[in-house]
Amino acid sequence: MTEVSFDKLCDSKIDIPVLPEGCSMTKAIRDAHFRVAHITRDQYGNFHERLGWLVTDVTCHDDSRVCIQYDNTQVFIDVPAIEIAIISCREKVR
């Protein structure tokens, strides 16, 4: 885990969450790529996983939903946030 400290940037101590190994703070959420697994359950109770990317520059009207793009498709879909798991993150290359 990587610990981030902003003690030298301001007078007060800011609590920053411990980030996963290999992740760092970026200047804005839109500058990060989040790899996600969209996990759903069918009518028989079987789990299904589809991989994609969290679309961070899109917001949904319902705060409980997020927008993702599936791998190798042009499909953008809004899904309940509870159905996704973030599996990795990296800084966006421009």
Backbone atoms as SQL, in Angstrom:
CREATE TABLE atoms (id INTEGER PRIMARY KEY, chain TEXT, resi INTEGER, resn TEXT, atom TEXT, x REAL, y REAL, z REAL);
INSERT INTO atoms VALUES
  (1, 'A', 1, 'MET', 'N', 0.833, -1.180, 0.000),
  (2, 'A', 1, 'MET', 'CA', 0.000, 0.000, 0.000),
  (3, 'A', 1, 'MET', 'C', 0.881, 1.248, 0.000),
  (4, 'A', 2, 'THR', 'N', 0.421, 2.280, -0.672),
  (5, 'A', 2, 'THR', 'CA', 1.136, 3.540, -0.753),
  (6, 'A', 2, 'THR', 'C', 0.414, 4.550, 0.115),
  (7, 'A', 3, 'GLU', 'N', 1.147, 5.207, 0.993),
  (8, 'A', 3, 'GLU', 'CA', 0.531, 6.207, 1.851),
  (9, 'A', 3, 'GLU', 'C', 0.859, 7.587, 1.308),
  (10, 'A', 4, 'VAL', 'N', -0.120, 8.451, 1.267),
  (11, 'A', 4, 'VAL', 'CA', 0.053, 9.785, 0.712),
  (12, 'A', 4, 'VAL', 'C', -0.063, 10.794, 1.833),
  (13, 'A', 5, 'SER', 'N', 0.838, 11.780, 1.847),
  (14, 'A', 5, 'SER', 'CA', 0.790, 12.801, 2.884),
  (15, 'A', 5, 'SER', 'C', 0.814, 14.181, 2.248),
  (16, 'A', 6, 'PHE', 'N', -0.043, 15.052, 2.744),
  (17, 'A', 6, 'PHE', 'CA', -0.090, 16.423, 2.268),
  (18, 'A', 6, 'PHE', 'C', 0.302, 17.397, 3.378),
  (19, 'A', 7, 'ASP', 'N', 1.020, 16.908, 4.400),
  (20, 'A', 7, 'ASP', 'CA', 1.380, 17.737, 5.549),
  (21, 'A', 7, 'ASP', 'C', 2.137, 19.001, 5.151),
  (22, 'A', 8, 'LYS', 'N', 3.019, 18.913, 4.151),
  (23, 'A', 8, 'LYS', 'CA', 3.840, 20.056, 3.774),
  (24, 'A', 8, 'LYS', 'C', 3.084, 21.050, 2.901),
  (25, 'A', 9, 'LEU', 'N', 1.927, 20.679, 2.403),
  (26, 'A', 9, 'LEU', 'CA', 1.175, 21.551, 1.508),
  (27, 'A', 9, 'LEU', 'C', 0.224, 22.497, 2.220),
  (28, 'A', 10, 'CYS', 'N', -0.127, 22.197, 3.447),
  (29, 'A', 10, 'CYS', 'CA', -1.056, 23.067, 4.167),
  (30, 'A', 10, 'CYS', 'C', -0.794, 22.972, 5.663),
  (31, 'A', 11, 'ASP', 'N', -1.408, 23.866, 6.412),
  (32, 'A', 11, 'ASP', 'CA', -1.181, 23.920, 7.854),
  (33, 'A', 11, 'ASP', 'C', -1.872, 22.803, 8.613),
  (34, 'A', 12, 'SER', 'N', -2.992, 22.334, 8.127),
  (35, 'A', 12, 'SER', 'CA', -3.723, 21.296, 8.853),
  (36, 'A', 12, 'SER', 'C', -3.438, 19.927, 8.266),
  (37, 'A', 13, 'LYS', 'N', -3.563, 18.910, 9.103),
  (38, 'A', 13, 'LYS', 'CA', -3.337, 17.542, 8.649),
  (39, 'A', 13, 'LYS', 'C', -4.609, 17.051, 7.963),
  (40, 'A', 14, 'ILE', 'N', -4.460, 16.494, 6.777),
  (41, 'A', 14, 'ILE', 'CA', -5.585, 15.979, 6.008),
  (42, 'A', 14, 'ILE', 'C', -5.501, 14.468, 6.011),
  (43, 'A', 15, 'ASP', 'N', -6.586, 13.813, 6.374),
  (44, 'A', 15, 'ASP', 'CA', -6.614, 12.358, 6.348),
  (45, 'A', 15, 'ASP', 'C', -6.807, 11.891, 4.911),
  (46, 'A', 16, 'ILE', 'N', -5.831, 11.174, 4.392),
  (47, 'A', 16, 'ILE', 'CA', -5.872, 10.646, 3.035),
  (48, 'A', 16, 'ILE', 'C', -5.937, 9.131, 3.135),
  (49, 'A', 17, 'PRO', 'N', -6.824, 8.485, 2.403),
  (50, 'A', 17, 'PRO', 'CA', -6.906, 7.020, 2.471),
  (51, 'A', 17, 'PRO', 'C', -5.638, 6.375, 1.936),
  (52, 'A', 18, 'VAL', 'N', -5.339, 5.195, 2.427),
  (53, 'A', 18, 'VAL', 'CA', -4.208, 4.431, 1.921),
  (54, 'A', 18, 'VAL', 'C', -4.606, 3.880, 0.558),
  (55, 'A', 19, 'LEU', 'N', -3.785, 4.136, -0.433),
  (56, 'A', 19, 'LEU', 'CA', -4.090, 3.739, -1.804),
  (57, 'A', 19, 'LEU', 'C', -3.515, 2.366, -2.108),
  (58, 'A', 20, 'PRO', 'N', -4.113, 1.635, -3.048),
  (59, 'A', 20, 'PRO', 'CA', -3.555, 0.343, -3.442),
  (60, 'A', 20, 'PRO', 'C', -2.153, 0.513, -4.025),
  (61, 'A', 21, 'GLU', 'N', -1.323, -0.512, -3.907),
  (62, 'A', 21, 'GLU', 'CA', 0.029, -0.488, -4.460),
  (63, 'A', 21, 'GLU', 'C', -0.018, -0.132, -5.944),
  (64, 'A', 22, 'GLY', 'N', 0.838, 0.782, -6.369),
  (65, 'A', 22, 'GLY', 'CA', 0.880, 1.174, -7.769),
  (66, 'A', 22, 'GLY', 'C', -0.054, 2.316, -8.127),
  (67, 'A', 23, 'CYS', 'N', -0.844, 2.796, -7.173),
  (68, 'A', 23, 'CYS', 'CA', -1.764, 3.905, -7.438),
  (69, 'A', 23, 'CYS', 'C', -1.242, 5.160, -6.751),
  (70, 'A', 24, 'SER', 'N', -1.517, 6.298, -7.334),
  (71, 'A', 24, 'SER', 'CA', -1.125, 7.555, -6.718),
  (72, 'A', 24, 'SER', 'C', -2.218, 8.582, -6.971),
  (73, 'A', 25, 'MET', 'N', -2.180, 9.641, -6.180),
  (74, 'A', 25, 'MET', 'CA', -3.161, 10.702, -6.349),
  (75, 'A', 25, 'MET', 'C', -2.879, 11.420, -7.665),
  (76, 'A', 26, 'THR', 'N', -3.917, 11.769, -8.381),
  (77, 'A', 26, 'THR', 'CA', -3.765, 12.557, -9.595),
  (78, 'A', 26, 'THR', 'C', -4.425, 13.898, -9.357),
  (79, 'A', 27, 'LYS', 'N', -4.173, 14.839, -10.244),
  (80, 'A', 27, 'LYS', 'CA', -4.708, 16.181, -10.008),
  (81, 'A', 27, 'LYS', 'C', -6.225, 16.243, -10.086),
  (82, 'A', 28, 'ALA', 'N', -6.836, 15.277, -10.754),
  (83, 'A', 28, 'ALA', 'CA', -8.297, 15.224, -10.823),
  (84, 'A', 28, 'ALA', 'C', -8.717, 13.795, -11.122),
  (85, 'A', 29, 'ILE', 'N', -9.914, 13.446, -10.721),
  (86, 'A', 29, 'ILE', 'CA', -10.413, 12.088, -10.954),
  (87, 'A', 29, 'ILE', 'C', -10.442, 11.771, -12.448),
  (88, 'A', 30, 'ARG', 'N', -10.626, 12.776, -13.289),
  (89, 'A', 30, 'ARG', 'CA', -10.676, 12.519, -14.730),
  (90, 'A', 30, 'ARG', 'C', -9.313, 12.146, -15.298),
  (91, 'A', 31, 'ASP', 'N', -8.246, 12.319, -14.530),
  (92, 'A', 31, 'ASP', 'CA', -6.906, 11.966, -14.981),
  (93, 'A', 31, 'ASP', 'C', -6.523, 10.543, -14.597),
  (94, 'A', 32, 'ALA', 'N', -7.466, 9.775, -14.118),
  (95, 'A', 32, 'ALA', 'CA', -7.178, 8.398, -13.721),
  (96, 'A', 32, 'ALA', 'C', -8.056, 7.433, -14.508),
  (97, 'A', 33, 'HIS', 'N', -7.508, 6.280, -14.781),
  (98, 'A', 33, 'HIS', 'CA', -8.261, 5.191, -15.419),
  (99, 'A', 33, 'HIS', 'C', -8.518, 4.136, -14.359),
  (100, 'A', 34, 'PHE', 'N', -9.750, 3.723, -14.201),
  (101, 'A', 34, 'PHE', 'CA', -10.102, 2.676, -13.247),
  (102, 'A', 34, 'PHE', 'C', -10.612, 1.465, -14.010),
  (103, 'A', 35, 'ARG', 'N', -9.896, 0.356, -13.901),
  (104, 'A', 35, 'ARG', 'CA', -10.292, -0.919, -14.515),
  (105, 'A', 35, 'ARG', 'C', -11.344, -1.534, -13.611),
  (106, 'A', 36, 'VAL', 'N', -12.468, -1.951, -14.169),
  (107, 'A', 36, 'VAL', 'CA', -13.558, -2.476, -13.350),
  (108, 'A', 36, 'VAL', 'C', -14.049, -3.815, -13.875),
  (109, 'A', 37, 'ALA', 'N', -14.627, -4.556, -12.973),
  (110, 'A', 37, 'ALA', 'CA', -15.357, -5.773, -13.317),
  (111, 'A', 37, 'ALA', 'C', -16.818, -5.499, -12.986),
  (112, 'A', 38, 'HIS', 'N', -17.693, -5.681, -13.963),
  (113, 'A', 38, 'HIS', 'CA', -19.134, -5.536, -13.743),
  (114, 'A', 38, 'HIS', 'C', -19.660, -6.929, -13.431),
  (115, 'A', 39, 'ILE', 'N', -20.125, -7.107, -12.219),
  (116, 'A', 39, 'ILE', 'CA', -20.535, -8.428, -11.741),
  (117, 'A', 39, 'ILE', 'C', -22.046, -8.452, -11.562),
  (118, 'A', 40, 'THR', 'N', -22.686, -9.402, -12.241),
  (119, 'A', 40, 'THR', 'CA', -24.137, -9.555, -12.140),
  (120, 'A', 40, 'THR', 'C', -24.468, -11.003, -11.810),
  (121, 'A', 41, 'ARG', 'N', -25.705, -11.223, -11.416),
  (122, 'A', 41, 'ARG', 'CA', -26.182, -12.564, -11.073),
  (123, 'A', 41, 'ARG', 'C', -27.408, -12.867, -11.922),
  (124, 'A', 42, 'ASP', 'N', -27.426, -14.046, -12.545),
  (125, 'A', 42, 'ASP', 'CA', -28.582, -14.400, -13.368),
  (126, 'A', 42, 'ASP', 'C', -29.692, -15.007, -12.516),
  (127, 'A', 43, 'GLN', 'N', -30.790, -15.362, -13.166),
  (128, 'A', 43, 'GLN', 'CA', -31.964, -15.873, -12.453),
  (129, 'A', 43, 'GLN', 'C', -31.699, -17.193, -11.740),
  (130, 'A', 44, 'TYR', 'N', -30.609, -17.897, -12.125),
  (131, 'A', 44, 'TYR', 'CA', -30.284, -19.184, -11.501),
  (132, 'A', 44, 'TYR', 'C', -29.265, -19.038, -10.369),
  (133, 'A', 45, 'GLY', 'N', -28.842, -17.814, -10.106),
  (134, 'A', 45, 'GLY', 'CA', -27.898, -17.566, -9.026),
  (135, 'A', 45, 'GLY', 'C', -26.438, -17.609, -9.448),
  (136, 'A', 46, 'ASN', 'N', -26.173, -17.776, -10.743),
  (137, 'A', 46, 'ASN', 'CA', -24.794, -17.806, -11.239),
  (138, 'A', 46, 'ASN', 'C', -24.265, -16.385, -11.409),
  (139, 'A', 47, 'PHE', 'N', -22.998, -16.188, -11.048),
  (140, 'A', 47, 'PHE', 'CA', -22.362, -14.883, -11.207),
  (141, 'A', 47, 'PHE', 'C', -21.730, -14.767, -12.590),
  (142, 'A', 48, 'HIS', 'N', -21.795, -13.557, -13.157),
  (143, 'A', 48, 'HIS', 'CA', -21.183, -13.275, -14.453),
  (144, 'A', 48, 'HIS', 'C', -20.368, -11.999, -14.321),
  (145, 'A', 49, 'GLU', 'N', -19.208, -11.987, -14.987),
  (146, 'A', 49, 'GLU', 'CA', -18.307, -10.840, -14.908),
  (147, 'A', 49, 'GLU', 'C', -17.993, -10.349, -16.314),
  (148, 'A', 50, 'ARG', 'N', -18.050, -9.049, -16.472),
  (149, 'A', 50, 'ARG', 'CA', -17.671, -8.429, -17.734),
  (150, 'A', 50, 'ARG', 'C', -16.712, -7.296, -17.412),
  (151, 'A', 51, 'LEU', 'N', -15.563, -7.253, -18.083),
  (152, 'A', 51, 'LEU', 'CA', -14.536, -6.260, -17.782),
  (153, 'A', 51, 'LEU', 'C', -14.720, -4.998, -18.605),
  (154, 'A', 52, 'GLY', 'N', -14.284, -3.887, -18.030),
  (155, 'A', 52, 'GLY', 'CA', -14.377, -2.614, -18.725),
  (156, 'A', 52, 'GLY', 'C', -13.650, -1.529, -17.956),
  (157, 'A', 53, 'TRP', 'N', -14.011, -0.288, -18.245),
  (158, 'A', 53, 'TRP', 'CA', -13.383, 0.886, -17.635),
  (159, 'A', 53, 'TRP', 'C', -14.456, 1.820, -17.085),
  (160, 'A', 54, 'LEU', 'N', -14.186, 2.392, -15.934),
  (161, 'A', 54, 'LEU', 'CA', -15.068, 3.397, -15.357),
  (162, 'A', 54, 'LEU', 'C', -14.912, 4.680, -16.171),
  (163, 'A', 55, 'VAL', 'N', -16.016, 5.267, -16.579),
  (164, 'A', 55, 'VAL', 'CA', -15.987, 6.521, -17.343),
  (165, 'A', 55, 'VAL', 'C', -16.117, 7.647, -16.327),
  (166, 'A', 56, 'THR', 'N', -14.986, 8.318, -16.039),
  (167, 'A', 56, 'THR', 'CA', -14.968, 9.281, -14.931),
  (168, 'A', 56, 'THR', 'C', -15.438, 10.676, -15.308),
  (169, 'A', 57, 'ASP', 'N', -15.554, 10.965, -16.595),
  (170, 'A', 57, 'ASP', 'CA', -16.015, 12.300, -16.964),
  (171, 'A', 57, 'ASP', 'C', -17.507, 12.329, -17.288),
  (172, 'A', 58, 'VAL', 'N', -18.217, 11.295, -16.856),
  (173, 'A', 58, 'VAL', 'CA', -19.668, 11.205, -17.036),
  (174, 'A', 58, 'VAL', 'C', -20.299, 11.001, -15.665),
  (175, 'A', 59, 'THR', 'N', -21.335, 11.740, -15.384),
  (176, 'A', 59, 'THR', 'CA', -22.076, 11.524, -14.143),
  (177, 'A', 59, 'THR', 'C', -23.499, 11.117, -14.485),
  (178, 'A', 60, 'CYS', 'N', -24.081, 10.297, -13.644),
  (179, 'A', 60, 'CYS', 'CA', -25.462, 9.849, -13.828),
  (180, 'A', 60, 'CYS', 'C', -26.373, 10.681, -12.933),
  (181, 'A', 61, 'HIS', 'N', -27.601, 10.840, -13.334),
  (182, 'A', 61, 'HIS', 'CA', -28.549, 11.604, -12.517),
  (183, 'A', 61, 'HIS', 'C', -28.776, 10.932, -11.176),
  (184, 'A', 62, 'ASP', 'N', -28.764, 9.619, -11.166),
  (185, 'A', 62, 'ASP', 'CA', -28.922, 8.850, -9.934),
  (186, 'A', 62, 'ASP', 'C', -27.534, 8.608, -9.349),
  (187, 'A', 63, 'ASP', 'N', -27.264, 9.146, -8.165),
  (188, 'A', 63, 'ASP', 'CA', -25.942, 9.035, -7.546),
  (189, 'A', 63, 'ASP', 'C', -25.511, 7.605, -7.254),
  (190, 'A', 64, 'SER', 'N', -26.441, 6.668, -7.262),
  (191, 'A', 64, 'SER', 'CA', -26.089, 5.278, -6.965),
  (192, 'A', 64, 'SER', 'C', -25.633, 4.528, -8.218),
  (193, 'A', 65, 'ARG', 'N', -25.577, 5.211, -9.357),
  (194, 'A', 65, 'ARG', 'CA', -25.184, 4.569, -10.618),
  (195, 'A', 65, 'ARG', 'C', -23.919, 5.217, -11.167),
  (196, 'A', 66, 'VAL', 'N', -23.137, 4.425, -11.912),
  (197, 'A', 66, 'VAL', 'CA', -21.923, 4.915, -12.559),
  (198, 'A', 66, 'VAL', 'C', -21.940, 4.491, -14.022),
  (199, 'A', 67, 'CYS', 'N', -21.146, 5.164, -14.836),
  (200, 'A', 67, 'CYS', 'CA', -21.056, 4.840, -16.258),
  (201, 'A', 67, 'CYS', 'C', -19.775, 4.051, -16.506),
  (202, 'A', 68, 'ILE', 'N', -19.890, 2.939, -17.232),
  (203, 'A', 68, 'ILE', 'CA', -18.722, 2.138, -17.594),
  (204, 'A', 68, 'ILE', 'C', -18.736, 1.876, -19.098),
  (205, 'A', 69, 'GLN', 'N', -17.563, 1.541, -19.631),
  (206, 'A', 69, 'GLN', 'CA', -17.450, 1.127, -21.032),
  (207, 'A', 69, 'GLN', 'C', -16.843, -0.264, -21.036),
  (208, 'A', 70, 'TYR', 'N', -17.538, -1.207, -21.668),
  (209, 'A', 70, 'TYR', 'CA', -17.036, -2.575, -21.749),
  (210, 'A', 70, 'TYR', 'C', -15.828, -2.649, -22.677),
  (211, 'A', 71, 'ASP', 'N', -14.938, -3.611, -22.410),
  (212, 'A', 71, 'ASP', 'CA', -13.757, -3.836, -23.249),
  (213, 'A', 71, 'ASP', 'C', -14.141, -4.126, -24.692),
  (214, 'A', 72, 'ASN', 'N', -13.325, -3.615, -25.599),
  (215, 'A', 72, 'ASN', 'CA', -13.431, -3.912, -27.032),
  (216, 'A', 72, 'ASN', 'C', -14.808, -3.639, -27.628),
  (217, 'A', 73, 'THR', 'N', -15.523, -2.694, -27.062),
  (218, 'A', 73, 'THR', 'CA', -16.829, -2.309, -27.598),
  (219, 'A', 73, 'THR', 'C', -16.971, -0.800, -27.502),
  (220, 'A', 74, 'GLN', 'N', -17.960, -0.291, -28.143),
  (221, 'A', 74, 'GLN', 'CA', -18.314, 1.118, -28.000),
  (222, 'A', 74, 'GLN', 'C', -19.527, 1.247, -27.083),
  (223, 'A', 75, 'VAL', 'N', -19.769, 0.220, -26.263),
  (224, 'A', 75, 'VAL', 'CA', -20.928, 0.193, -25.378),
  (225, 'A', 75, 'VAL', 'C', -20.620, 0.956, -24.096),
  (226, 'A', 76, 'PHE', 'N', -21.412, 1.992, -23.841),
  (227, 'A', 76, 'PHE', 'CA', -21.383, 2.715, -22.579),
  (228, 'A', 76, 'PHE', 'C', -22.689, 2.388, -21.883),
  (229, 'A', 77, 'ILE', 'N', -22.606, 2.053, -20.615),
  (230, 'A', 77, 'ILE', 'CA', -23.812, 1.662, -19.889),
  (231, 'A', 77, 'ILE', 'C', -23.736, 2.203, -18.471),
  (232, 'A', 78, 'ASP', 'N', -24.867, 2.643, -17.956),
  (233, 'A', 78, 'ASP', 'CA', -24.887, 3.034, -16.550),
  (234, 'A', 78, 'ASP', 'C', -25.409, 1.850, -15.750),
  (235, 'A', 79, 'VAL', 'N', -24.693, 1.553, -14.681),
  (236, 'A', 79, 'VAL', 'CA', -24.997, 0.384, -13.855),
  (237, 'A', 79, 'VAL', 'C', -25.008, 0.801, -12.390),
  (238, 'A', 80, 'PRO', 'N', -25.680, 0.036, -11.541),
  (239, 'A', 80, 'PRO', 'CA', -25.608, 0.327, -10.110),
  (240, 'A', 80, 'PRO', 'C', -24.158, 0.202, -9.629),
  (241, 'A', 81, 'ALA', 'N', -23.683, 1.182, -8.892),
  (242, 'A', 81, 'ALA', 'CA', -22.295, 1.177, -8.417),
  (243, 'A', 81, 'ALA', 'C', -21.972, -0.068, -7.603),
  (244, 'A', 82, 'ILE', 'N', -22.964, -0.638, -6.952),
  (245, 'A', 82, 'ILE', 'CA', -22.746, -1.827, -6.133),
  (246, 'A', 82, 'ILE', 'C', -22.377, -3.047, -6.984),
  (247, 'A', 83, 'GLU', 'N', -22.638, -2.995, -8.297),
  (248, 'A', 83, 'GLU', 'CA', -22.342, -4.122, -9.183),
  (249, 'A', 83, 'GLU', 'C', -20.934, -4.093, -9.759),
  (250, 'A', 84, 'ILE', 'N', -20.145, -3.041, -9.475),
  (251, 'A', 84, 'ILE', 'CA', -18.797, -3.008, -10.028),
  (252, 'A', 84, 'ILE', 'C', -17.756, -3.142, -8.931),
  (253, 'A', 85, 'ALA', 'N', -16.622, -3.704, -9.322),
  (254, 'A', 85, 'ALA', 'CA', -15.458, -3.803, -8.440),
  (255, 'A', 85, 'ALA', 'C', -14.284, -3.181, -9.183),
  (256, 'A', 86, 'ILE', 'N', -13.589, -2.241, -8.538),
  (257, 'A', 86, 'ILE', 'CA', -12.397, -1.648, -9.147),
  (258, 'A', 86, 'ILE', 'C', -11.261, -2.636, -8.962),
  (259, 'A', 87, 'ILE', 'N', -10.639, -3.045, -10.073),
  (260, 'A', 87, 'ILE', 'CA', -9.582, -4.050, -9.972),
  (261, 'A', 87, 'ILE', 'C', -8.192, -3.469, -10.212),
  (262, 'A', 88, 'SER', 'N', -8.091, -2.282, -10.796),
  (263, 'A', 88, 'SER', 'CA', -6.792, -1.619, -10.929),
  (264, 'A', 88, 'SER', 'C', -7.017, -0.158, -11.294),
  (265, 'A', 89, 'CYS', 'N', -5.949, 0.622, -11.179),
  (266, 'A', 89, 'CYS', 'CA', -6.021, 2.021, -11.580),
  (267, 'A', 89, 'CYS', 'C', -4.662, 2.454, -12.106),
  (268, 'A', 90, 'ARG', 'N', -4.684, 3.456, -12.987),
  (269, 'A', 90, 'ARG', 'CA', -3.440, 4.013, -13.514),
  (270, 'A', 90, 'ARG', 'C', -3.714, 5.424, -13.989),
  (271, 'A', 91, 'GLU', 'N', -2.664, 6.216, -14.080),
  (272, 'A', 91, 'GLU', 'CA', -2.829, 7.582, -14.553),
  (273, 'A', 91, 'GLU', 'C', -3.026, 7.586, -16.058),
  (274, 'A', 92, 'LYS', 'N', -3.942, 8.412, -16.514),
  (275, 'A', 92, 'LYS', 'CA', -4.252, 8.513, -17.940),
  (276, 'A', 92, 'LYS', 'C', -3.064, 9.134, -18.674),
  (277, 'A', 93, 'VAL', 'N', -2.683, 8.545, -19.785),
  (278, 'A', 93, 'VAL', 'CA', -1.597, 9.072, -20.609),
  (279, 'A', 93, 'VAL', 'C', -2.210, 9.960, -21.673),
  (280, 'A', 94, 'ARG', 'N', -1.697, 11.160, -21.791),
  (281, 'A', 94, 'ARG', 'CA', -2.256, 12.113, -22.772),
  (282, 'A', 94, 'ARG', 'C', -1.374, 12.210, -23.981);
